């Protein structure tokens, strides 16, 4: 099983919420697609984390900002002290870093003092949420202007109200649900988490690398080319081994990253390098006249890329991207090598259980698993065909 029996409802509830939010995105004429997309790609991952992993929250924007500022100041100060006791170069750089660390301490002092006041209150989570909501709402209202600020203001307030409802429903201010370590995850859950996270996270990485490889700035172009060629030249199994067993050796002793998170980061970077070349092919297929016409209209580079060039390029490379997504979905079976049991790994583990040991277990198990993989891959293929058909309606005669 995926979880101990009392925790199974959390997995079922997560799958049900995900399907409920994903279904309107798959229906071409469904209303409120923008709202559903925001909920599915932003709100649902956070909610799924607390449902699947458990735990609670200790603070929000004020606490997080204070922790980040104080941590940065302490790191700079420690680095300055170590360099100050070094050679002639360190004796010059060390005092500079010590002065910078002292300046950061003084600049972060009001934020740290506010954090201490919040933590000393009876309801630190709710007080921190309230202060974060007020600061964020005021900032959004100022940036969007008085005329257009009311709609953004209502959206921001609605988002924080939704966060408050989730905190109250899951009791995140009181520790939340019991923590279930990711080592206890298994089966289809791991397959979907790894594949969906890799697909979603690899797209921004691929777009950024594709644009970087076409950049006229040499430093950005060289970095993008080196990044793409390095990750494309390394097998995925090597990436998983490095992320699981070697990455902790390069981290500080008191800093750890969950095993599943390390695998997710490695897969996202690996898939992003492949997607970058697919997207670059689409960018090269766009005639130069498109960008020149946008420049003649007075559009900036980012508006030209985001509104004119990139949408057309992504429309052209839908088959290539879906091909990469299908390959990534099937490659998730490699996570069993780093002690994570996906759908196929859970099946192999079941073969050693005497309760499931029958003459037909091997055939029926692999046949059923293969059917699940086929259904997901065939579904992605057919949906991509419908999307491509709908977006290329102007090309049909």
N, C-alpha and C positions, 0 to 999 in steps of 0.2 A: 504494500500500500504506500500511498504518498505520505500520509501523516498517521499518527496514532488515531484510533477510532474517534475519540471525542473532538478531534480537530478537523474531521473530514468536511464539516459544513462550511468551513472557511474556504476550502478549495472550490466547492460547488457554488458558493455565493460569488466568488471571484469570477468563475467562468460565466455565470449567469449575467453578472453586471457587464462583463466584457462583450458578451453576445448581444445584450440589449443596446449597448452603445454602438457596436459595430454594424448592426443590421441596418440602421438608417443610412449609414455611409455607403452600403452596397446597393441600395435602391436608387436608381438614377433620378427619379422625380420626387424623392422624399424631401420634405421641407426642413428648414433649420440645419442645413449641412454644416455651416460654419460653427454653430454652437456644439453640434455633436462631435465635430472634429476636435474642437478645443477640449471637450470633456474626455474624449477617448485618448488623446495624445498627451494631455497635461494632467488632468485630474485623476483619471483612472489609474495610471502607474503609481501615483502616490497612495491612493486608496488601496490598490492591490498589494503594495508593500506592507502596509499595516495589517491587512487581512491575512496575508500569507506568512509573513515573518513575525508579526506581533510587536510588542513594545509600545512605548508612548513617546511623548515629546516633552522636552525640558524647557523649551523657549521658542521664540520666533525671531523676527528681524533684529530686534535690539540685542538679544542675547547672542545671536549668531554673529552680528557685526562686531560686538565687543570681543567675542572669542577670537575672531579673525584678526582684529586689530592688535589685541594683546599678544596673540601668538606670533604675529609678524614682528612686533617690537622685541619680544623675547628672543626670537631667532636671530634678528640682526644684532642684538646686543651680545648674544653668545658667540656669534661669528666674529664680532669685533674683538672680544676678549681673547679668543684663541689666536687670531691673527696678530694681536698686539704682542704676544709672547714669542712670535716667530722671528724670521730673518729680517733683513733690511726692508724688503718690500712689505712684509706684514706689519712692521712697525710704522709704516706710513699709512697703509690702508686701514689698520686696526682702529686707530683713534677716530678716523672718519666714520667708520661703521658704528663705533661707540656713540659718537655724537648724533648720528642719524637715529640710532636706537633710542637714545634719550629723548630726541625730538618726537619720535613716534609715541613714546610713552606719555609725554605731556599732551600730545594731540588726542590720544585715545582715552585720556583720563575721564573726561565727562561721560563718554559712552560706557566705560567700565563702572563708573560710579552709579549710573542709571541702571546698569545690569545688577549691581549689588542691591540696590533699592528694590528692584523687581523681585529678586530671589528672596528677599527678606519679608515680602508680603505674604498674605494667607493664600492668594490665588495667583501664583507667578505666571502660569501659562496664559490665563485669561487676560491678565494685565498686560503682558507682553504682546499678546495678539491685538488688544485694543490700541496700544501705542503704535504698533506696526501698521495697523489699518489706518489710523489717523494720519501718520506720516506719509504712507503710500498714496492715500486718497488726495491729500493736499498736493503732493508732488505731481500726480497725474493731472489734477485740475489746473495747476500752474502751467505745465508743459503743453497741454492741449488748448489752453486759452479759455477765456470766459464764454465765447460764443459756442464753441464745440465741446466745452468741458463737461457739460451736464450728462451727456450720454456716456462718456468715459467714466465719469464719477459714479453713475448708476451701475455700470459694469464692474467697477472695482469694489463697490460696496456689496454687490451681489456675490462676488467671488469670496470675499471675507465672510459673508454670512454662510455660504456653503462650507467653508473651512470650519466655522464654529459648529455647524450641524454635525460634521464628521467627527470632530473632537468629542462632542457630547455623546454621539451614538456609540463610538468605539471606546469611550472613556480614556482617551489618550492623555488627558491631564492627570489621570490616576494610575499610570503605568501601562494602560492598554491591555491588549490580549496577551496571553502567555507566549513567550518567545519560542519559536520553533526553528532550530538551526537549519541552515540550508543543506547540511549533510544528510538530513532526514528527508529532503525532497527527493522525488523520483517519478518515473513514468512519464506520461504525456505532459504533465505540468512542466518539467524541466525542458522537454523538447519545445514547447510553445514559448516559454520564457526566454530561452536562448535564441530561438529563431526570430521571434517578434522583436525582441530588443536589438538583435543584430541587424535586422532589416531596417527598423526605424532609425537607429543611431548611425548606421552606415551611410544613409542618404545625405545628411548635412556634411559629413566628412568627405564623401565623394564629390559633392558639389563644390566645396571649398578647395579641394585638391585640384579638381578640373579647372576651376577659374584661376587658381594659383599657377598651374602649369602653363596657362596661356597669358600670364601676366607679363607686362613689360618691365617690371622691377626685377633685376637679376637675382637678388637674394631670395625673394619669394618663389621665383621660378625654379631656382636650383634646389631649394628645400622641398618643394612639391615633387620634383622629378626624383630626388633621392628617396623621399618617403615612399612614393609609389613603387619604384623599382625594388626597394628593399623588401617591402611587405609582399609584393608579388613574387619575389624570388625565394621566399621562405615557406615551407609547407605549413599547413594549418596545425598539424599535430605538434610541430616544433613551437609554434606560437603558444599553444595550450600548455605545453611542458614548461616553457619559459615563464608564462604568467603564473603558473601554479607553484613551481618549485624554485625558480631562480629569482623572480621579482622580489620576494620577501627578503632576500639577501642584500638588496640594494636600498631597502627602506630602513628608517631609524628603528631602534629596538622597541620603542613604545608605540609604534605606529603599525597597525595591521589592517589588511583589506580582506574581506570575506573571499573565500575560494571561488564562489560562483560569480562574484563581482569582477574578480580578476579575469575569469574566462570571458565574461561578457565584454569587458573592455578590449581584450585581445581579438575577439571575433569581430567587434565593431570596426576596429582599425584595419583588420585584414580584409573584411568585405568592403570597407570604404575605399581601399586602394584599387580594388577591381572595379567598383562602381565609377571611380573617377575616370578611368579610361573609356568606359561606356558613355559617360556623360560628355567627355571631351570629344568623342566622335560625333555626338549630336550637335555640340557647339560648332564644330568645324563644318557641319552640313548647312548651317544657316548662312545665307548670302550676306556679303559685307554691306549690301545696300540697305539691309534692315537697320543695322547700327548707324549707318551714315544718315538715313532718313530721320532716325530718332535724334541724332546729334543736330541735324538741321532744325528740328523742332525745339531745340533748347533743352533736351533732357540730359541729365547727368549720366555718368557711367553706371552708377548703381541702379538708377531708374531704368536705363536702357537694358541692363542685364536682367533685372528682376521682373520687369513688366513686358519686355519684348523678346529678347534673345533666349533667356533661359526657359520660359514656358514652351516655346517652339522646339527647343532642343530636347527637353524632357518628353515631349509628345512623340518625337521621332525615335527615341530610344526605349520606348516602353517594352518591346519584345526582349531587348538585351537585358534590361533591368530585371524583368520578371524571370528570365533565365538564370540570372545570378541569385535571385531570391529563392528559386526552387532548389538550386544547388546548395545554397546555405542551409535551407530547411533539412535537406537530407544529410548534410555534413555534421549536423548537431549530434549524430550518433557517436562522433569521436570524443565527446565529453566523458564517455565511460572510461577512457584511458586515464583520466585524471580524477578518478574516484567519484564521478557524478553519474548517477544512474538515470539516463533518459529512458524513452519508451523501449528502445531496443535493449539497452542495458538492463532494464528491469525484467524484460523477458528472459534474458540469459540468466539472471539471478534466480528467476523462478524455476529454471530447469534443475537447480541443485536442491530444491525443496521437495522432500519426499511426498508432501501432501499433493503436489501438482505433477508428480512423476507418473506418467501413463505412456503407453506405446504411441499415442497420437499427439502428445504434448508438443513435440518438436515441430511437426508439420502444421498443426492448427495454430500454434503460437506465431510462427513466422508468417503463415498465410494471413492471419488477422492483422499482424503488425504491418505487413506489406500493403494490405488493403487500406489501412489508416493513412500510411504515407501517400498512397495513390490518390485517395480522396482529397487530401489537402493540396497536393501538387496539381492535380487536375482542376480543382476549384480555383487555384491561383491562375492557372493558364486560361481557363474559360473567362474568368472575370477580367483579366488583362485584355483579352480579345474584345470583350464588350466595351471596355474603356477606350481602347484604341479605335474601335468602330465609331464610338460616339464623338471622340475628339477630332477625328479625321473626316467628319461629315462633309466638309467643304471640298474634299478630294474626290468624293464619289461622283460618278457621272450617271 
